[in-house]
């Protein structure tokens, strides 16, 4: 159905695809896996006509094609669903589906006909989508189905899905996989780009593994294992399971963070966090699970002191002291460290060098300046600290004079994590610690977080990766629409149980 | 840069003069000793101050279009101090007037900073407005309170001898005292060094640059970005205000309406060309100073080319520098949608 032959693509200095060969058989689900920056999205965007390849050819239905734009690919029956949906929020499902391929005459759009066709398509796949619903009223999972319909409406026979599960709840993922299997039964071909190995094993027929712009492995799914795929992706053996002992102090540890009735409003006054109360003790990791956008980001930002006072209410105590009114800087001084969810927006100054980034947040106290109240930055001391940080956290390349921009996502994250972990903090707020980070670095960061816990630090961990929070947390709180929907023991709770809480259903038991 | 001169040369040829000769004249008159160098440095002095002013603001992420108004406010207040306290000893009066210059500029720059920090008013708009207010207010006070009666020119009375700083000709052998190059040139050099040390070697500079490079990360690092905005604008205004030390205390000895040849605006070009670094600002200001000096001679000694050529050259250079900047930031690659690779 689809074949890439010797595809090479450069972006400036970066060799994104290096002689990539890939073959997708018709009527199968084919997974393209690899770490961030491995070149999988680039390869598939070339197949979709979004980028032109520098050399090599795209073969569709056995014929080498010249794809000048996605329109050419669509005409040949190739559709793509991007990670970030391309839908117009204020328009209906039907309007979005036909956008760019409006049926009817030159002047009038035949929406009724389109709606009928959409209903037909939905029936075939057993999807429940109302063609007249407005996009903004739909859940993320439903929006994704609209994207699928959009491609099918254009008679796609080959569908490329770019990280389709990144924003979904476990239930949505299961639902999506059912739809994909039904599509395969109808003879469609599906390419799914992902870095989640459990999903690869669950859904695909064949796998192509990429690393550093090259194809490093082609296997049948039934002949492989997660361990083998991980080894191919990273290039060395990887520990997939987080090994951690029981929380040492756990329930008996001293409360470090106590939150009472915390409310956070968006700038427009909409409530994002609607009264949340919980405690985090020394030596434990409390996990926060939930579908993204249910108040997790606001919770962490409010605890770090980054939300203006007039948009919050409630009470935040650190080691018995009321810190509600303190700005970020004073909270940092009292031992709150923070690994932010967005390292580019919050965690790093990309134009600053690694040494300057290593003192972000502590630039006004020793050792960055000589003595308390010092004014002059002590470059020698800063370099010494940075050098230790880079080697301890295995940041590469370990050159303190390099701008942070020059590092890969994984190395940037290790720098941020290292800076915050080595403060050392009494309370560490951790948001999406491994987002966009390769498997090798994920394993490393997880081990560091557990080591910090075992040293008696209190950790609050927010992650969109359910596997990550359940593996790391000692207790798990589930947020839904700004409230705590329930608390579970991650060691015994099933993914289904947590997933139900994430969608707001009350616990059955 | 070279390309800009080539384009300028083509223009000269089109106008009917020999480009090579014109450039020789431009350069020769700018670096001759003592007049060329003396005047080049004199013209460069205010541009160093305004270039630094714009650069400091840009480092904090702010575009200060108001250096012009800040230096007008400073110049008037400086002249006012000089006129009002003529009996003070020069050892007291000169520093006092100099401080007034810095303070006047700092206040005039600090107000837009405050408006931005407190209400989110955009500094480009407010500084432009503050430009008009400064020029008009200074003109009003000069016209009705500080003008010599009957003087047709809009300027204050002259300050006494105690409010003047020495011309460099007094100390440098071979440099005649008629050239207005004065001690404030040395102050400008010191300001370059000072700005460099402040921005890159102190925790205050760190906070200011972090605010400009990534406000979100600065906040995360416990830096009050609102405070940095006010500080940066006041600092920027103070640097712009130092132009008054050169012009009022070192050259005209009075406030003169329209004294600034657009120093505040040229400062934007100087900062841009100097890549917002004090060393770069110094080089760019000297270069622009030389263009100004040479431009006068080109005006006089060529048949068709006027000193406007210099402005055309300036414009072309800025255009090329800006284009190069855009190019460096990487507009290369697909512009349609920059996703992940």
Interface residues (C-beta under 8 A of the other chain):
Chain A: X11 X12 X14 X16 X36 X37 X39 X41 X42 X45 X50 X51 X82 X304 X306 X327 X328 X329 X330 X332 X338 X340 X342 X345 X346 X347 X348 X349 X350 X351 X352 X356 X359 X360 X361 X363 X364 X368 X369 X374 X375 X376 X377 X379
Chain B: X201 X202 X203 X204 X206 X207 X209 X210 X213 X214 X216 X217 X218 X219 X220 X221 X222 X223 X224 X330 X332 X333 X334 X336 X337 X339 X340 X341
